[in-house]
Amino acid sequence: MTETLPGRAVDGERFRQALAVHAAGVVVVTAQSEGIPVGLTATSFSSVSLAPPLVSFYVDQSSTTWPWLRQADHFAVNVLASDQAELAARFARKGVDRFAAPTAWQPGPLGVPLLSGVSAQLICVPHSTVDIGDHVLVVGLVTETSLGPGGRPLLYHQGRFGRFTPHP
């Protein structure tokens, strides 16, 4: 582990500005905990390994959804399509029933909530978690996948949702 050297780390605002120029895909991670559907929006989703098939995302340690998600035996990563910015915003808000209308979803394998109209879904079992800074790294073992109708992904860039335009 490396030591933190005084004065070596960039300040938080400068760090945030630099990261804002990096476009990221948007997912909603969903699970069922004590019979209640829970979910949150993440832009930190990444593949980790092909063998075994592992994926990861980060969640803020202060998240009110994380304690519920952490208890779940399975979770789904719903890869959002370009027309699902409102859905991403809904699952990022506090104090709303994220699964109420207009959210369209159905129970999937083992009751995991699956969002409708997404580009892909990955059903996972928890593999490992690691506390890192003010976030928790969550790694899941992918046990099932399903692909949606295709289309373009939803992206997050400069604090806004947007669409991918391929280079000709």
C-alpha positions, 0 to 999 in steps of 0.5 A: 500500500502506498503512503499518502504524501502531504501536499501530493494529492490534487484537491477534490474540485480539481479532481472532479473537473478532470474526471468530468471530461471522461465519458462513462457508460451508465448502468442501474444496479438492482437487487431484491433485499428482504423482498423489497426491490432496490437499485442505484445508478452507477457510472463506474461500471467495468469488466474485470475478468473474462475467466472467470467472468467478473464485473465491478462498480463503485458505490459511495460508502454513504449511499442509503441503498448500499446496505440493502444491496449488500445483503442481496444474494444476487444483483443485476447490472442493467446497461442503459440505452441512450433513451433512458436518461430519465431512468438513470436520473430517477435511480440517482435520486434520494427519497423516491420510490425508484421502482414505481411508475413510470419505471417498467420492470419485472422480476428476473431470476431469483427475484432480481428486478430487471429493468425494461428496455435496457441494452443488456442485463448481467445477473451476478452473485457477489464475489468480493467488496473492498473499501477504497477511499470514500467508496466500496468496490463491488465485484460480481461473478456474472451467472447470466446475461441477456441482450436487448434490442441493441441501439446506442448506450447512455453516456455520462459526460460533464455532469450530463447524460448524452448519446454516443455518435459513432465516427463515420 
